[in-house]
Amino acid sequence: MRESESDFIVKQPLLKQILNLAQEKKARKIIVIDVRGICSITDFFIICHGDSEPQVKAISDHIRKKTTNKPRHLEGYENQNWILLDYFDIIVHIFKKEERSYYDLERLWADAPFKEIDYAYNQE
């Protein structure tokens, strides 16, 4: 039986850790998309954005330095408009606000269960 939308984050410790770390650096509009069963490359996407290139870099650096697992792949770090961190089962997309609007990844996965994370989430 498939987990409900509200349960899928609780049972994923690394996912929850990454979400909390992104929140600590004030990542905006954090969304988790559950793509298990509809995507062969990963189980979850985390999509968020920063308001500036330094903030995008700070979010990425904070996640990379504080997670118990290290990403197997890092992309986009040089230009800091869209940084991708690949943790096998979780792919983190950290955008600069304008880039996020342009690529609109949420629309591509609109049929998948998702949860928008608010700033109170890390208190749960």
C-alpha positions in Angstrom: 0.0 0.0 0.0 1.3 3.4 -1.0 2.1 5.9 1.8 -0.2 8.9 2.1 1.0 12.3 1.1 1.3 13.4 4.7 3.4 10.3 5.7 6.1 10.1 3.0 8.5 12.6 4.6 8.3 11.2 8.1 9.7 7.8 7.0 12.7 9.3 5.2 15.3 10.6 7.6 17.7 12.0 5.0 14.8 13.7 3.2 13.7 15.3 6.5 17.3 16.3 7.3 17.7 18.1 3.9 14.4 19.9 4.4 15.4 21.2 7.8 18.8 22.3 6.5 17.3 24.2 3.6 14.9 25.9 6.0 17.8 27.0 8.2 19.2 29.0 5.3 15.8 30.5 4.5 15.1 28.5 1.3 11.9 29.7 -0.2 8.8 27.7 -1.4 10.3 24.3 -0.6 8.4 21.5 -2.3 9.0 17.7 -2.0 7.7 15.6 -4.9 7.3 11.9 -4.4 8.2 10.3 -7.8 8.5 6.7 -6.6 7.0 4.4 -9.2 6.9 7.1 -12.0 10.6 8.1 -12.3 13.5 5.6 -12.7 16.3 8.0 -11.6 15.2 8.9 -8.0 12.4 8.6 -5.4 12.1 12.2 -4.4 12.7 15.7 -5.7 13.2 18.6 -3.4 12.7 22.0 -5.2 13.4 25.3 -3.5 14.9 28.7 -4.3 17.0 31.5 -2.9 16.5 35.2 -3.6 20.2 35.7 -4.8 23.2 33.8 -6.0 24.9 34.0 -2.5 21.8 32.6 -0.9 21.6 29.7 -3.4 25.2 28.9 -2.7 24.7 29.1 1.1 21.7 26.7 0.9 23.7 24.2 -1.2 26.8 24.5 1.1 24.8 24.1 4.2 23.1 20.9 2.9 26.3 19.4 1.6 28.3 20.1 4.8 25.6 19.0 7.3 24.1 15.9 5.8 25.2 12.6 7.0 25.4 11.3 3.4 27.4 13.2 0.8 25.9 13.8 -2.7 27.1 11.5 -5.4 26.9 14.3 -7.9 26.9 18.1 -7.8 26.0 20.3 -10.8 25.7 24.0 -11.4 27.7 25.2 -8.5 29.9 27.5 -10.6 27.1 29.7 -11.9 24.8 29.4 -8.8 21.5 29.9 -10.7 20.5 26.2 -10.4 22.4 23.9 -8.2 21.6 20.2 -8.3 22.6 17.8 -5.5 22.1 14.1 -6.2 21.8 11.8 -3.2 20.6 8.8 -5.2 17.1 8.5 -3.8 16.8 12.3 -3.4 17.6 15.0 -5.9 17.7 18.5 -4.6 17.2 21.4 -7.0 18.2 24.8 -5.6 17.3 27.6 -7.9 17.7 31.4 -8.0 14.1 32.7 -8.0 14.0 33.8 -11.7 15.5 30.4 -12.9 12.9 28.5 -10.9 10.0 30.3 -12.6 11.5 29.8 -16.0 12.1 26.0 -15.7 8.9 25.3 -13.7 9.9 21.8 -12.7 6.8 21.5 -10.5 4.6 21.5 -13.6 6.5 18.6 -15.2 5.7 16.4 -12.1 2.2 17.8 -11.5 0.7 14.3 -11.3 2.9 13.1 -8.5 2.1 13.5 -4.8 3.8 16.5 -3.3 4.0 18.5 -0.2 4.9 22.2 0.2 7.0 22.7 3.3 6.4 25.7 5.5 8.8 27.2 8.0 7.1 25.5 11.0 7.9 22.0 9.5 11.2 21.6 11.3 9.4 22.0 14.6 7.4 18.7 14.0 
